[in-house]
Amino acid sequence: MTEHPEGVEELVDALIEGYAPISVILDHMFQAPGHATVDEVREVLGELLRDTFEPLAIRFGSDDLRRTAAVVEATVPLIHENLMLVPHTTRTRQRRGGRTSSRRR
């Protein structure tokens, strides 16, 4: 395993821990009847998260929250520039009883 500077592992774990439930919420919102737009989802989810995160201002203070926001914002271009999604392969295998099987001749 590659050694990373101190704090990187904790940042990755925290982002994944936070992004996973948010991605489920986003998926749910985009599949809701009426097909919400990106702007509508941002507005609704943004307001919900601001209300949810408000106690953090008391616990950590405004300066800490701004620094944290700056770090999270800095991750966005790095993710866009350095991570590539691998396209899904076409289904050449058949699913049987919850298991994937392939036949080779």
Secondary structure, DSSP 4 states (H G I P E B T S, - for coil): -----TTHHHHHHHHHHHHHHHHHHHHHHHTSTT---HHHHHHHHHHHHHHHHHHHHHHH-HHHHHHHHHHHHHHHHHHHHH--PPPPPP--SEEETTEEE----
